[in-house]
Amino acid sequence: MVQTKTSPCDVLIIGAGVMGMLSAVELAEAGQRVVILDKGQAGLEASWAGGGIISPLYPWRYAPPITALATWSQNAFPDLIARLRDSTGIDPELLSNGMMVTATNEREKALAWGSGLARAVIEITDDEAQALEPHVQLDETPLWMPGVSSVRNPRMGQALRQVCMHHPRIQLLEHHEVQVSGDLESPVVSSRGQQFVADRVVLTTGAWTGGLLSGLDLPCPIKPMKGQMLLFAPSGLVSRVVLANGRYAIPRADGRIVFGSTLEDVGFKRTPDKDAFESLYASALAMIPALDRVDLEAQWAGFRPGSPEGMPWIGAISDALWVNSGHFRNGVVLSPASSRLLCDLMMDRTPIVDPLPYQPRNTR
Ligand SMILES: Cc1cc2nc3c(=O)[nH]c(=O)nc-3n(C[C@H](O)[C@H](O)[C@H](O)COP(=O)(O)OP(=O)(O)OC[C@H]3O[C@@H](n4cnc5c(N)ncnc54)[C@H](O)[C@@H]3O)c2cc1C
């Protein structure tokens, strides 16, 4: 027997990753009463498993609407992280040390892309690269992007969770797996035998979004794209993000190095495996040979919300059903802008960027 929840809210958000939690904060700050539900503990899926680079990988490969969201977010990150740190005591460790990237046959494209933006892409010599990262060995001269930062995304998730738990207009309910029935115009949300009532429902369910929407007869291309990562013990061997041949090293403030990643279309198969380990470990040692003397602390897997060309769905499916999902490899960097844009649209404010490219159901 499903019972109706007694205290209806303005907005019901399903999924408490970075996208759901930042959307909740934006909407609460705009005066909305928000309930946010997650099937597990908030912030422990892709938003925990990711690397936290505050830039798309190879940003010149993406369409201008992705660059527009990334640029807005990159400008917002320093203030966002400072506010999270100051209000919760949890430091998501924004490191603004830049990114070295080998662009191989895309050098001209990368330089042209950078010249149109305030975030520079700079040519450096091998000696300069060596001086920046003495322990890194690359098989070609990298480009240098001094404006790129990284965050310790698990801590960003923890800090957002604290903010949501203590915000007077947000109720965060964990371990509430949601079923959505009804139809697109009148979605019915239930969990643990209760029906939740709200004026509007927002799906921020990451890799699970396509499954939920297809249950409402809306084909949606958002699907899990598994990524595996390695974590090396503190060594201080790199200070900057280094990206070469699709693999990257991300330094943490305590000297640990996160090394990633694989990109696998295998559904929700969560177990990390030996093949990925061997491939990632070989790439890590090729990039930073001295890692062979550093302990490996962990290997894990997470599910990116994969979407065609990495284009998220942000906006209304109907008056009652909204979505902010499908950010694929860039959900951490895109989260501030995507959540602000969603809130602008829901509150009928002037949007920070043209919302059309992210319009759900836009077949592109
Ligand atoms: C290996 C890897 C490396 C990455 N590196 C980077 C990077 O360097 N930079 C970057 O910007 N991005 C990176 N990403 C991508 C980024 O992590 C994701 O795009 C982003 O975290 C997506 O956030 P989200 O909130 O949409 O999804 P999630 O964090 O997955 O949150 C979705 C939430 O919805 C909940 N949920 C799902 N279904 C239900 C249901 N039925 N009921 C209730 N709750 C439900 C889940 O429990 C989950 O908590 C990486 C991802 C991976 C896996």
The ligand as a Gaussian input file, in Angstrom:
#p B3LYP/6-31G(d) Opt

LIG

0 1
 C       36.376000       7.309000     -13.896000
 C       35.705000       8.642000     -14.043000
 C       36.471000       9.787000     -14.177000
 C       35.867000      11.041000     -14.308000
 N       36.625000      12.164000     -14.323000
 C       36.029000      13.393000     -14.404000
 C       36.799000      14.581000     -14.357000
 O       38.030000      14.539000     -14.208000
 N       36.156000      15.783000     -14.472000
 C       34.803000      15.852000     -14.632000
 O       34.269000      16.959000     -14.751000
 N       34.042000      14.734000     -14.639000
 C       34.620000      13.531000     -14.532000
 N       33.870000      12.376000     -14.563000
 C       32.425000      12.489000     -14.842000
 C       31.657000      12.919000     -13.621000
 O       32.099000      12.185000     -12.506000
 C       30.163000      12.713000     -13.856000
 O       29.772000      13.284000     -15.092000
 C       29.348000      13.383000     -12.755000
 O       29.796000      12.960000     -11.490000
 C       27.877000      13.077000     -12.920000
 O       27.215000      13.597000     -11.790000
 P       25.703000      13.218000     -11.527000
 O       25.312000      13.891000     -10.267000
 O       24.928000      13.484000     -12.767000
 O       25.738000      11.619000     -11.385000
 P       26.063000      10.697000     -10.105000
 O       27.165000      11.259000      -9.301000
 O       26.210000       9.308000     -10.605000
 O       24.749000      10.843000      -9.239000
 C       23.527000      10.255000      -9.636000
 C       22.825000       9.838000      -8.344000
 O       21.529000       9.366000      -8.674000
 C       21.229000       8.323000      -7.779000
 N       20.148000       7.505000      -8.350000
 C       20.147000       6.869000      -9.543000
 N       18.978000       6.225000      -9.729000
 C       18.223000       6.467000      -8.623000
 C       16.925000       6.065000      -8.213000
 N       16.132000       5.291000      -8.975000
 N       16.469000       6.490000      -7.005000
 C       17.233000       7.288000      -6.216000
 N       18.481000       7.679000      -6.549000
 C       18.962000       7.276000      -7.742000
 C       22.537000       7.568000      -7.625000
 O       22.565000       6.801000      -6.440000
 C       23.557000       8.708000      -7.631000
 O       23.922000       9.120000      -6.332000
 C       34.452000      11.123000     -14.357000
 C       33.673000       9.972000     -14.176000
 C       34.293000       8.743000     -14.010000
 C       33.441000       7.523000     -13.769000

